[in-house]
């Protein structure tokens, strides 16, 4: 029976997995090892700033174990969405880490680096040609948005992975890509039913996230055949059941029944989930409809400003009884004070927000009250064109807030407890996503340049 055996090392590279689980999984003879390395879950900062979600040490630990296992077994290692955003700087960072590992461990392999960063001139031409389409609730997109973006990436499908593997890559590290494409390329190349392939890839892309009561990140393993796949975690402390596997279709997805990829749509309406042991689940019955129009999703980020925050907590019951009105008055007073100190023109240059949080923020473990609602935590946030301006404005907010009055008392009050001194905390640059669009390339490979490199000395 035709099959592909897939080892998913972890849900996101850098989050970790157990070394003993990887070793156990390798005894099941996987055809390749895959891992996603990115996400938009942490927000736009990483795409905008070139910073990474995890440390280089965390990436290196996980990638080292994968590369050593893959090279020992002579199977490909595939990583997508390098170092969080998959921008060119992030791709270069993870490729550099792979080179370091090869040098330290005396490994040799052919490396393919798939670039997902998009040329701004190319996107402007596509926009002018009407080849960029907004998705639901998309912001306005014009040449100005494209130009002021710090980075723009396209979410690759399986085609660049297939190209790299067909050209003999032992290790593939991609920029931004669809999570499922990482795990779909090799089974598709080997002629497995695409419906089964894409469904298995959706379950595998988050590692052990589909197990019952996941306690920590770890590996997962699937055997993919034409009419079904079987998923069974290699960690003996973990198990899957039909509910845990079926429910993973909801993760990061608008619907549990459809998964949209550049090359088509997976439909799981008729999928069947059957327990074949107390740890393994057999999945069958999905369908896959090829796309009538091949599209690539764009992700862009731009600088929104610089932020300073102020954290405080309120426990005064008189204030809490009128919290919404008190906060509204405080914000009006703070904005008035800022205009008086910095000039009326500054009011169009900054944004002032407040968020209300939680419980037990004031006294911590010494809090005698057990009822929920006896206090609130407050987070004030100013976003302005420069860090200096954001902090200067927040200093005025901090003083207004700490003494803002209530109607029941005519004297001076202290209303907020600040846990830090100074109370103002500069956060640095703040970014926002500025695209929710798809672009129609002339071919699936048009937007993705692939570079090849022989890493390590080859005999």
C-alpha positions in Angstrom: 0.0 0.0 0.0 1.4 3.4 -1.0 2.0 5.5 2.1 4.1 8.4 3.4 5.2 8.5 7.1 5.5 12.0 8.5 7.2 13.3 11.7 6.1 16.7 12.9 8.7 17.8 15.3 6.8 20.5 17.1 4.0 23.1 16.6 6.5 26.0 16.2 10.3 25.7 16.0 11.8 27.2 19.1 8.9 26.1 21.4 10.6 22.8 22.0 10.0 19.1 22.0 11.3 16.2 24.0 14.5 14.7 22.6 13.5 11.2 23.7 10.2 11.6 21.8 12.1 12.5 18.6 14.3 9.5 19.0 11.3 7.2 19.5 9.6 8.7 16.4 12.7 8.0 14.3 12.3 4.3 15.0 9.0 4.5 13.1 11.0 5.3 9.9 9.6 8.7 8.8 10.0 9.8 5.2 10.8 13.4 6.4 10.8 15.7 9.4 8.8 18.9 9.3 8.2 21.9 11.5 6.5 25.2 11.2 8.6 28.2 12.5 6.2 31.1 12.4 2.8 32.6 13.0 0.9 35.8 13.0 -0.5 34.9 16.4 2.0 37.1 18.3 1.0 40.1 16.2 2.6 42.4 13.6 5.7 43.3 15.7 7.9 40.5 14.4 7.2 41.1 10.7 7.7 44.8 11.2 10.7 44.8 13.5 12.7 41.8 12.3 12.8 40.5 15.9 11.9 36.9 16.6 9.4 35.2 18.9 12.1 32.9 20.3 15.8 33.2 21.0 18.5 32.0 18.7 19.4 29.5 21.3 15.9 28.0 21.3 15.8 27.8 17.5 19.3 26.2 17.5 18.4 23.6 20.0 15.3 22.4 18.1 16.9 22.6 14.6 20.0 20.8 15.7 18.1 17.8 16.9 16.0 17.8 13.7 19.0 18.1 11.4 21.0 15.4 13.2 18.1 13.0 13.1 17.4 13.8 9.4 20.9 13.5 8.2 21.4 10.2 10.2 18.4 8.7 8.5 19.0 10.3 5.1 15.6 12.0 5.0 14.7 15.6 4.2 14.1 18.2 6.9 11.6 20.9 6.0 11.0 24.1 8.0 8.5 26.9 7.0 7.9 30.5 8.0 11.4 31.0 9.3 11.9 32.7 12.7 8.3 33.9 13.1 7.4 36.1 10.1 9.4 34.4 7.3 10.7 37.8 6.0 14.1 37.8 4.3 15.9 38.8 7.5 14.2 36.0 9.4 15.0 33.5 6.6 18.7 34.6 6.7 18.8 34.2 10.4 17.6 30.6 10.4 19.8 29.7 7.5 22.7 31.1 9.4 21.8 28.9 12.4 21.6 25.9 10.1 25.1 26.6 8.8 26.4 27.0 12.4 24.9 23.6 13.3 26.4 22.0 10.3 29.9 23.3 11.2 29.6 22.3 14.8 28.2 18.8 14.1 30.2 18.2 10.9 27.0 17.7 8.9 26.8 17.9 5.1 23.6 18.7 3.1 22.2 20.6 0.2 20.1 23.5 1.5 17.3 25.2 -0.3 16.3 28.7 1.0 12.8 29.8 -0.2 12.4 33.6 -0.2 8.8 34.9 0.6 9.6 38.6 0.9 7.9 40.5 -1.9 9.3 43.2 -4.1 7.3 46.4 -3.7 7.5 47.3 -7.4 6.1 43.9 -8.3 3.1 44.3 -5.9 2.4 47.8 -7.3 2.3 46.4 -10.8 0.0 43.6 -9.7 -2.3 46.2 -7.9 -2.5 48.3 -11.1 -3.4 45.2 -13.1 -6.2 44.3 -10.8 -4.5 41.1 -9.6 -4.7 41.9 -5.9 -8.0 41.2 -4.2 -9.1 42.2 -0.7 -10.4 39.5 1.7 -13.0 40.1 4.4 -12.6 43.3 6.4 -9.4 44.2 4.5 -7.9 47.6 5.1 -7.4 49.9 2.1 -4.5 49.0 -0.1 -2.7 51.4 -2.4 0.8 52.2 -3.5 1.3 54.3 -0.4 0.5 51.4 1.9 2.9 49.1 -0.1 5.7 51.7 0.0 5.5 52.4 3.8 5.4 48.7 4.7 8.6 47.6 6.5 8.2 44.0 5.2 5.7 42.2 3.0 5.6 38.5 2.6 3.6 36.1 0.5 2.3 32.8 2.1 3.8 30.1 -0.1 1.9 26.9 -1.1 3.5 23.6 -1.8 5.0 24.4 -5.2 8.3 26.0 -3.9 8.8 23.1 -1.5 8.2 20.6 -4.4 10.7 22.5 -6.6 13.3 22.6 -3.9 12.9 18.9 -3.2 12.9 17.9 -6.8 16.2 19.8 -7.2 17.8 17.5 -4.5 17.5 19.6 -1.4 18.2 17.7 1.8 17.1 20.6 4.0 14.5 23.2 3.0 14.1 26.4 5.0 11.3 28.6 3.7 10.2 32.1 4.4 6.5 32.6 5.1 4.5 29.6 4.0 1.2 27.9 4.7 1.7 25.7 7.7 0.1 22.8 5.9 2.3 23.1 2.8 5.3 22.0 4.9 3.7 18.6 5.4 1.9 18.3 2.1 4.7 18.7 -0.5 6.3 15.2 -0.2 3.0 13.2 0.0 1.8 15.2 -3.0 5.0 14.5 -4.9 4.4 10.8 -4.3 0.9 10.8 -5.7 -1.1 10.4 -2.5 -4.7 11.6 -2.6 -4.6 15.4 -2.0 -7.7 15.3 0.3 -6.0 12.9 2.7 -2.7 14.8 2.4 -4.0 18.2 3.2 -6.2 17.0 6.1 -3.3 15.1 7.6 -1.1 18.2 7.2 -3.7 20.3 9.0 -3.6 18.0 12.0 0.2 17.7 12.0 1.1 21.3 11.6 0.9 22.1 15.3 2.8 19.0 16.5 1.1 17.4 19.5 -1.6 20.1 19.7 -4.3 17.6 18.7 -3.7 15.2 21.6 -5.9 14.8 24.6 -4.7 17.1 27.4 -1.5 18.4 25.8 0.9 19.4 28.7 3.9 20.7 26.7 5.0 21.0 23.0 6.1 17.7 21.5 6.3 15.7 18.3 3.5 13.9 16.4 3.5 11.2 13.8 1.1 10.2 10.9 1.0 7.5 8.3 -0.7 9.0 5.2 -2.3 6.7 2.6 -4.7 7.4 -0.3 -8.0 6.8 1.5 -7.0 7.6 5.1 -4.4 8.7 7.5 -3.5 7.4 11.0 -2.2 9.8 13.6 -0.6 8.5 16.8 1.7 10.6 19.1 5.1 9.0 19.6 5.2 10.3 23.2 3.7 7.4 25.3 2.3 9.9 27.8 0.1 11.4 25.0 -2.9 10.0 23.2 -5.3 11.1 20.5 -9.0 10.4 20.3 -11.6 11.2 17.6 -12.7 14.4 19.4 -9.2 15.7 20.0 -8.3 15.2 16.3 -11.5 16.5 14.8 -11.5 19.6 17.0 -8.1 20.6 15.7 -9.8 21.6 12.5 -11.1 24.6 14.4 -7.7 25.8 15.4 -6.7 29.1 13.6 -9.5 28.5 11.2 -12.8 30.3 10.5 -14.7 27.0 10.0 -14.0 23.4 11.1 -15.0 22.2 7.6 -13.0 24.1 5.1 -9.3 24.9 4.8 -8.3 27.3 2.0 -4.9 26.8 0.5 -3.3 28.5 -2.6 -4.0 25.5 -4.7 -7.5 24.5 -3.5 -9.9 24.0 -0.7 -10.0 21.0 1.7 -13.5 20.0 2.7 -14.0 17.9 5.9 -17.8 17.8 6.0 -17.8 14.0 5.3 -14.7 13.2 7.3 -14.8 10.2 9.7 -12.7 9.9 12.8 -12.3 6.4 14.2 -10.3 5.3 17.2 -8.2 2.3 16.2 -6.6 2.0 19.6 -6.5 4.0 22.9 -3.9 6.3 21.4 -4.4 6.4 17.6 -7.1 7.7 15.3 -7.9 6.9 11.7 -9.3 9.7 9.6 -10.9 9.3 6.1 -13.6 10.8 3.9 -12.4 14.4 3.2 -12.4 15.9 -0.2 -10.2 18.5 -2.0 -11.3 20.9 -4.7 -8.5 22.5 -6.8 -8.6 26.3 -7.0 -10.1 27.9 -10.1 -7.7 30.8 -9.5 -4.3 30.3 -7.8 -3.7 33.1 -5.2 -1.1 33.9 -2.6 -2.1 35.6 0.6 -0.1 38.8 1.5 1.0 39.9 5.0 2.4 43.3 5.5 3.4 45.4 8.5 4.0 49.1 8.9 5.2 51.3 11.8 2.2 52.7 13.7 4.2 54.8 16.1 6.0 54.5 19.4 4.4 53.4 22.7 4.6 54.1 26.3 2.4 52.3 28.8 1.3 52.9 32.4 0.2 50.1 34.6 -1.9 50.7 37.7 -4.6 49.2 39.9 -7.7 50.6 41.6 -9.3 49.1 44.7 -11.4 52.0 46.0 -15.0 50.8 46.0 -16.3 54.4 45.4 -14.4 54.6 42.2 -15.3 51.0 41.2 -19.0 51.8 41.5 -18.6 54.5 38.8 -15.6 53.1 37.0 -16.7 53.8 33.4 -17.7 57.4 34.2 -14.5 57.9 36.2 -12.3 56.6 33.4 -14.1 58.7 30.8 -13.6 61.8 32.9 -9.9 60.9 33.6 -9.3 60.5 29.8 -10.9 63.9 29.1 -8.8 65.5 31.8 -5.6 63.9 30.6 -6.3 64.9 27.0 -7.0 68.5 28.1 -3.8 68.6 30.1 -1.8 67.3 27.2 -3.3 70.0 24.9 -2.5 72.7 27.5 1.2 71.6 27.9 2.1 70.5 24.4 -0.3 72.6 22.3 -3.6 71.8 20.6 -2.0 70.5 17.5 -0.6 67.5 19.3 -4.1 66.1 19.8 -4.0 64.8 16.2 -0.5 63.2 16.6 -1.2 60.6 19.3 -3.6 58.0 20.4 -4.5 57.4 24.1 -6.2 54.2 25.2 -7.0 52.5 28.5 -7.8 48.9 29.2 -9.3 47.4 32.3 -7.9 44.1 33.6 -8.3 41.4 36.2 -8.2 40.8 39.9 -5.8 41.0 42.9 -3.4 43.3 41.1 -3.0 45.7 44.1 -2.1 43.5 47.1 -1.3 40.2 45.4 -1.1 37.2 47.9 -2.0 39.5 50.8 -5.4 40.4 49.4 -8.1 39.5 52.1 -11.0 39.8 49.7 -11.9 36.7 47.7 -14.8 38.0 45.7 -14.2 38.8 42.1 -14.7 42.5 41.3 -13.3 44.2 44.3 -10.5 45.7 42.2 -9.4 46.3 38.7 -6.1 46.6 36.9 -5.6 49.4 34.4 -3.3 49.6 31.4 -2.9 53.1 29.9 -1.3 53.3 26.5 -0.1 56.2 24.4 1.0 55.8 20.8 2.8 58.8 19.3 5.2 59.5 16.4 8.3 59.3 18.6 9.3 57.5 21.8 10.2 60.8 23.5 6.8 62.2 22.7 4.9 59.1 23.9 6.7 59.1 27.2 6.3 62.8 27.7 2.5 62.6 27.1 2.3 59.6 29.5 4.0 61.5 32.3 1.1 64.0 32.2 -1.4 61.1 32.1 0.3 59.4 35.1 -0.1 62.5 37.3 -3.7 63.2 36.3 -4.7 59.6 36.8 -3.2 59.1 40.3 -5.2 62.0 41.7 -8.3 62.1 39.6 -11.3 62.9 41.9 -14.7 61.5 42.5 -17.9 63.5 43.1 -18.3 62.1 46.6 -15.1 63.8 47.9 -13.9 67.4 47.6 -10.3 66.8 48.8 -7.3 65.3 47.2 -7.4 61.5 46.7 -4.9 58.9 45.6 -6.8 56.7 43.2 -4.3 54.4 41.5 -1.5 52.2 42.8 1.5 52.1 40.4 3.7 48.9 40.8 6.8 50.5 39.1 8.9 53.6 39.5 9.1 55.4 37.1 5.5 54.5 36.3 5.9 55.2 32.6 7.2 52.2 30.6 8.5 52.8 27.1 7.7 50.0 24.8 9.5 51.1 21.7 8.2 50.9 18.1 4.7 49.6 17.5 3.6 48.0 14.3 0.3 47.2 12.7 -0.8 44.7 10.0 -1.8 46.6 6.9 -2.9 43.9 4.4 -5.5 41.2 4.2 -5.3 40.6 0.5 -4.5 37.9 -2.0 -2.5 38.3 -5.2 -2.8 36.3 -8.4 0.7 35.4 -9.7 1.4 34.4 -13.2 2.7 31.0 -11.9 2.9 29.4 -8.4 6.6 30.0 -8.3 6.7 33.6 -9.6 6.7 35.1 -6.1 9.3 32.8 -4.5 13.0 32.8 -5.3 14.9 29.6 -4.3 18.6 29.7 -3.5 20.6 26.5 -3.2 23.8 26.0 -1.1 26.0 23.0 -0.3 26.5 23.3 3.4 29.5 21.5 4.9 32.3 19.9 3.0 31.2 17.2 0.6 33.5 14.3 -0.2 
